[in-house]
Amino acid sequence: AVVSTQSGHYGRELTGAEGPDILYFGDHIYGDVVRSKKTNGWKTFLVIPELKHDLDVWTSETKLFERHHQLERKLGEFQAASGPSQDREVIRKLNQERKTVS
């Protein structure tokens, strides 16, 4: 059963469900999700509408993020393998390319 109500008590009466048998959806981390879980023992699901934009950007710019990750990894490997004065030009170029992809 799906119940849309502000009152958990009413939802329990309507369905007969208790505690972990209830999955509560909320969009406020403390007012909805944490309180419902602690007070009633419900399973909770946090709705975060702002994530849609972040996921859209991540999806549309996947290749850019992958390239940035590759450059970060290469730079770290190179710095670990090089001495402090060796190959500064290569490090500078990797850093420069990494900044253009950020």
ABEGO torsion letter per residue (X at the ends): XBBBBABAAAAAAAAGBBEAABBBBBABAAAAAAAAAAAAGBBBBBBBAAAAAAAAAAAAAAAAAAAAAAAAAAAAAAAAABBAABGAAAAAAAAAAAAAAX
